Amino acid sequence: MEGETVLIAFDSTQQALRAEMLLEYEDIDIDTRPTPKEITAGCALSIEFPLPDYSRAQTVMEEQQVVIRGYFRQFLGKYQEVDENGNQKERAE
């Protein structure tokens, strides 16, 4: 997958597989891959997709009530959780 991407992490394989089916149905180009070790999640599967599809993917996850751990992007080579706009979340001290 070229360019900027977003990764969805999950706590359950069932939710990951459900999300995969829903995003494919929406014709979002996805890549199901292992969850990076720097992301703490209960499921070893994550879904990566192009950043321009982020808003649409969020809408699908919310409307279909898919339970996710969070949305992540790479910043300076490390995955960081992102907000609803795809920007790096501020860390609470």
Secondary structure as the mmCIF struct_conf table of DSSP 4:
data_model
#
loop_
_struct_conf.conf_type_id
_struct_conf.id
_struct_conf.beg_label_comp_id
_struct_conf.beg_label_asym_id
_struct_conf.beg_label_seq_id
_struct_conf.end_label_comp_id
_struct_conf.end_label_asym_id
_struct_conf.end_label_seq_id
BEND BEND1 GLY A 3 GLY A 3
STRN STRN1 THR A 5 ALA A 9
BEND BEND2 ASP A 11 ASP A 11
HELX_RH_AL_P HELX_RH_AL_P1 THR A 13 TYR A 25
TURN_TY1_P TURN_TY1_P1 GLU A 26 ASP A 27
STRN STRN2 ASP A 31 PRO A 34
HELX_LH_PP_P HELX_LH_PP_P1 THR A 35 PRO A 36
TURN_TY1_P TURN_TY1_P2 LYS A 37 GLU A 38
BEND BEND3 ILE A 39 ILE A 39
BEND BEND4 GLY A 42 GLY A 42
BEND BEND5 ALA A 44 ALA A 44
STRN STRN3 LEU A 45 PRO A 50
HELX_RH_3T_P HELX_RH_3T_P1 LEU A 51 ASP A 53
HELX_RH_AL_P HELX_RH_AL_P2 TYR A 54 GLU A 63
TURN_TY1_P TURN_TY1_P3 GLN A 64 GLN A 65
BEND BEND6 ARG A 69 ARG A 69
STRN STRN4 GLY A 70 PHE A 75
TURN_TY1_P TURN_TY1_P4 LEU A 76 GLY A 77
STRN STRN5 LYS A 78 GLU A 81
STRN STRN6 VAL A 82 VAL A 82
TURN_TY1_P TURN_TY1_P5 GLU A 84 ASN A 85
BEND BEND7 GLY A 86 GLY A 86
HELX_LH_PP_P HELX_LH_PP_P2 ASN A 87 ASN A 87
STRN STRN7 GLN A 88 GLN A 88
HELX_LH_PP_P HELX_LH_PP_P3 LYS A 89 ALA A 92
#
